[in-house]
Each structure stands twice: as C-alpha cells, then as structure tokens.
C-alpha cells in the first residue's frame, strides 16, 4: 500500500483564514470526483471526525482542480507532489 501526502490549496486572492478542518465546511470546495480513491479517503477521514464537506465543483484530474484554484473558484484538495515544483505567482 502506498501513502500519499495530500493538501488543501487556495489562491492568494482567497483571504479566508482556515484554522481547523471544520472551517472547510463553509467554503467553496473543489474536490476530486467521488469515485476517486483520493476523494473516498478524504470523505472517510472527515466522516470519522464528524465533518462533511460538500464540493462546489468536482473534477477528474488534479490539473483541473489546480486551474480552478488559480482562478479563485475555491479551495482545492490535491496530492502534494502535484504542486511541489510549481511556480505560484498566480496562486
């Protein structure tokens, strides 16, 4: 079994302060589609904590999630390695 580091990302224009996972319940979320293992694992983890996040948008690929975040459409959830070597001028 392989474990992936994941993270939530937002644009620089998004000035919302997120201090705890519960704060994400009120945000516009951009998540992987519900059939993906990344999303199932996120939903399971949050469910165990009593947190429910309803996505505004769901995408099949991380590239689409990242592009939506760049356009300040909400907060995204991706594998950390997908953003590690990027330039963040537009974030």
ABEGO torsion letter per residue (X at the ends): XBBBBBBBBBBAABABBBABAAAAAABBBBBBBAABAAAAAAAAAAAAAGBBBBBABBBABAAAAAAAAAAGAEBBBBBAAAAAABBAAAX
